[in-house]
Amino acid sequence: MKDRNYHGLNSPSCSHPLSFQVLKGMEHIHCDVLVLGAGLAGLRAAWAAKEHAPSLSVLVATGPSGPSGSSFANRNNALGMQVLLSDEECRIFVREVLDLAPPGTVDETLVQLLARESEARFRDLQSLGLDFRREENGTAARQPGCGSPYRRAAIFDNLAHTFNQFIVKTNGCSIDFATNTSLLGLLKRDGRCVGAWGMNNGGTPVTFQAGATILALGGPAPLYQNRICGTGNTGLALGMLREVGAKTANESFLQFMWYDGHGRFQNLTRLLGNGAYVVRQDGRRVIPDIREDLLASREGHCPAFYGREDATTDEFLLSHAWEDGWCRVELSGEVVLISLMAHAGNGGAVVNAEGATSLKGLYAAGECATGMHGANRMGGAMVLATQVFGRRAGLAAAELAEVMRDVKRPDAKLPPGAFALHDDQYRIDMDILRKGMQRHALFGPRSGLETFRMELREIERSSDDRRTLVATGSALAIAEHALAFAEV
Ligand SMILES: Cc1cc2nc3c(=O)[nH]c(=O)nc-3n(C[C@H](O)[C@H](O)[C@H](O)COP(=O)(O)OP(=O)(O)OC[C@H]3O[C@@H](n4cnc5c(N)ncnc54)[C@H](O)[C@@H]3O)c2cc1C
């Protein structure tokens, strides 16, 4: 990624270049379209916005300058994408996604768009030069994705290469980057989103003011003690949305998968189906009393699925977890420690077909948006969502920014104490928060969640560190949704 210094942000190809000012120790950057986050969703959105309206200034503000997030700092170094090559595949995909969605909410219009635009977005990625696996005859090799028996997920390897190809594309169309930025909040004025703010690498406060803003900061998995999401994401998106009052849904429906203490994925069907015992904290060994057909069906999906009968297996293990959150499974005399690990979120901003949220001027795409899937998501459907709705949000944001480019935008005001950061307190509070989320908001509400919600409110009330405040907002969004959902 071209790691431009802010002073060099004026892009000669823009008739409306970025403007840069330093006022009272704070940087103010003005652009037309602001994209927050440089994962698959953010980079696709930026690319679409710039190609649609080349004269607009498009700025991506993000954390690390290299590969980051679950898109590019993903431990599997490969990603699957649902690719639907016929009307019949589209029809089956839509039906399956709608079937997987309960008990969450889903918008069929968005699911239809995912299906209809999947082939075109796949061709875009092929043209970008991604390393898609191929059959011997050269066609894309497709595998079943979690939750579907059909072989429709095309897989690409080498995520550093993927990131590089996206950066070649975004640099090629003169998109600007403000990397090493720690984003801390959205800017709202007169009922609309007018940008975002944070700290730059040197610790200087910075505001990014824009005609249209696209939130693509990824999901809430970083809020859990045990997690397997990519690095570089702080899990703040839900908290930022909450702070500006944008409508969200499906917040507590995160995907969790079972991993052992060495970071190896554990297939429950195989682990428990071979004469294993579960060792309880009191030392007793319990034989898993799980219906054979339910244990067998658990093999069809890596994440635990909400509202599904085969979640009996996950619930059985969770009911025997020790105080430290780990389950002990004894197999052939050997004890394996396993835990549910946060993988990705299925909740986020409620968006329409253009990726617009309920707050004017704000769009959302990728893991921080929802509605194209509900509580459970098919494997490969998130990468598809980043491409379909990242592009759609980019196009719509560019159109709005064209209208907004001549509207005078006075500098936005920030909340008092906005930039207060207290590293030690942040670390302590995040440790409490992550342990609490792991214990009380794991695959639905667990015992003690109501009390933990009160603790979170207390942290929110007393903390004077911005990151803690917004992360607590994200955690509260999850806890409150889980509790409300449990009451229904
Ligand atoms: C191990 C693993 C395997 C997966 N496999 C699949 C798969 O095969 N198929 C599939 O469809 N999905 C899969 N997923 C899910 C999918 O990878 C992610 O949901 C998707 O990549 C998210 O893309 P995104 O652009 O929304 O967010 P991310 O890729 O997470 O990007 C978020 C961006 O925001 C930046 N950021 C976040 N917070 C801040 C902040 N406060 N300040 C500055 N910058 C910030 C990050 O640095 C990053 O650039 C997998 C996930 C994991 C973890």
The ligand as an SDF file (V2000), in Angstrom:
LIG
                    3D

 53 58  0  0  0  0  0  0  0  0999 V2000
  -10.0670  -17.8590    9.7800 C   0  0  0  0  0  0  0  0  0  0  0  0
  -11.2090  -17.2740    8.9880 C   0  0  0  0  0  0  0  0  0  0  0  0
  -11.6530  -17.9110    7.8380 C   0  0  0  0  0  0  0  0  0  0  0  0
  -12.7020  -17.3780    7.0950 C   0  0  0  0  0  0  0  0  0  0  0  0
  -13.0980  -18.0090    5.9500 N   0  0  0  0  0  0  0  0  0  0  0  0
  -14.0880  -17.4790    5.2070 C   0  0  0  0  0  0  0  0  0  0  0  0
  -14.4230  -18.0500    3.9470 C   0  0  0  0  0  0  0  0  0  0  0  0
  -13.8090  -19.0360    3.5090 O   0  0  0  0  0  0  0  0  0  0  0  0
  -15.4340  -17.4820    3.2470 N   0  0  0  0  0  0  0  0  0  0  0  0
  -16.1210  -16.3860    3.6930 C   0  0  0  0  0  0  0  0  0  0  0  0
  -17.0360  -15.9250    3.0150 O   0  0  0  0  0  0  0  0  0  0  0  0
  -15.7790  -15.7920    4.8660 N   0  0  0  0  0  0  0  0  0  0  0  0
  -14.7770  -16.3060    5.6060 C   0  0  0  0  0  0  0  0  0  0  0  0
  -14.4090  -15.6920    6.7690 N   0  0  0  0  0  0  0  0  0  0  0  0
  -15.0400  -14.4210    7.1300 C   0  0  0  0  0  0  0  0  0  0  0  0
  -14.4510  -13.3050    6.2510 C   0  0  0  0  0  0  0  0  0  0  0  0
  -13.0720  -13.5340    6.0670 O   0  0  0  0  0  0  0  0  0  0  0  0
  -14.6250  -11.9400    6.9020 C   0  0  0  0  0  0  0  0  0  0  0  0
  -15.9130  -11.8080    7.4220 O   0  0  0  0  0  0  0  0  0  0  0  0
  -14.4000  -10.8420    5.8610 C   0  0  0  0  0  0  0  0  0  0  0  0
  -13.1250  -10.9960    5.2680 O   0  0  0  0  0  0  0  0  0  0  0  0
  -14.5260   -9.4870    6.5300 C   0  0  0  0  0  0  0  0  0  0  0  0
  -14.1420   -8.5030    5.6180 O   0  0  0  0  0  0  0  0  0  0  0  0
  -14.2680   -6.9660    6.0230 P   0  0  0  0  0  0  0  0  0  0  0  0
  -13.6580   -6.2040    4.9360 O   0  0  0  0  0  0  0  0  0  0  0  0
  -15.6740   -6.6820    6.4010 O   0  0  0  0  0  0  0  0  0  0  0  0
  -13.4470   -6.8410    7.3930 O   0  0  0  0  0  0  0  0  0  0  0  0
  -11.8880   -7.0930    7.6830 P   0  0  0  0  0  0  0  0  0  0  0  0
  -11.2590   -7.9120    6.6450 O   0  0  0  0  0  0  0  0  0  0  0  0
  -11.8180   -7.6070    9.0910 O   0  0  0  0  0  0  0  0  0  0  0  0
  -11.2570   -5.6500    7.5870 O   0  0  0  0  0  0  0  0  0  0  0  0
  -11.4560   -4.6600    8.5660 C   0  0  0  0  0  0  0  0  0  0  0  0
  -10.5020   -3.5160    8.2770 C   0  0  0  0  0  0  0  0  0  0  0  0
  -10.7510   -2.4440    9.1990 O   0  0  0  0  0  0  0  0  0  0  0  0
   -9.5350   -2.0630    9.8520 C   0  0  0  0  0  0  0  0  0  0  0  0
   -9.8960   -1.5930   11.1970 N   0  0  0  0  0  0  0  0  0  0  0  0
  -10.7370   -2.1670   12.0900 C   0  0  0  0  0  0  0  0  0  0  0  0
  -10.8770   -1.3910   13.1820 N   0  0  0  0  0  0  0  0  0  0  0  0
  -10.1120   -0.2800   12.9700 C   0  0  0  0  0  0  0  0  0  0  0  0
   -9.8760    0.9130   13.7120 C   0  0  0  0  0  0  0  0  0  0  0  0
  -10.4650    1.1550   14.8980 N   0  0  0  0  0  0  0  0  0  0  0  0
   -9.0480    1.8470   13.1900 N   0  0  0  0  0  0  0  0  0  0  0  0
   -8.4680    1.6530   11.9800 C   0  0  0  0  0  0  0  0  0  0  0  0
   -8.6820    0.5620   11.2150 N   0  0  0  0  0  0  0  0  0  0  0  0
   -9.4870   -0.4030   11.7160 C   0  0  0  0  0  0  0  0  0  0  0  0
   -8.6950   -3.3390    9.8480 C   0  0  0  0  0  0  0  0  0  0  0  0
   -7.3240   -3.0450   10.0160 O   0  0  0  0  0  0  0  0  0  0  0  0
   -9.0410   -3.8790    8.4530 C   0  0  0  0  0  0  0  0  0  0  0  0
   -8.2910   -3.2010    7.4720 O   0  0  0  0  0  0  0  0  0  0  0  0
  -13.3490  -16.1990    7.5270 C   0  0  0  0  0  0  0  0  0  0  0  0
  -12.9080  -15.5440    8.6840 C   0  0  0  0  0  0  0  0  0  0  0  0
  -11.8430  -16.0620    9.4090 C   0  0  0  0  0  0  0  0  0  0  0  0
  -11.3660  -15.3360   10.6280 C   0  0  0  0  0  0  0  0  0  0  0  0
  1  2  1  0
  2  3  1  0
  2 52  2  0
  3  4  2  0
  4  5  1  0
  4 50  1  0
  5  6  2  0
  6  7  1  0
  6 13  1  0
  7  8  2  0
  7  9  1  0
  9 10  1  0
 10 11  2  0
 10 12  1  0
 12 13  2  0
 13 14  1  0
 14 15  1  0
 14 50  1  0
 15 16  1  0
 16 17  1  0
 16 18  1  0
 18 19  1  0
 18 20  1  0
 20 21  1  0
 20 22  1  0
 22 23  1  0
 23 24  1  0
 24 25  2  0
 24 26  1  0
 24 27  1  0
 27 28  1  0
 28 29  2  0
 28 30  1  0
 28 31  1  0
 31 32  1  0
 32 33  1  0
 33 34  1  0
 33 48  1  0
 34 35  1  0
 35 36  1  0
 35 46  1  0
 36 37  1  0
 36 45  1  0
 37 38  2  0
 38 39  1  0
 39 40  1  0
 39 45  2  0
 40 41  1  0
 40 42  2  0
 42 43  1  0
 43 44  2  0
 44 45  1  0
 46 47  1  0
 46 48  1  0
 48 49  1  0
 50 51  2  0
 51 52  1  0
 52 53  1  0
M  END
$$$$
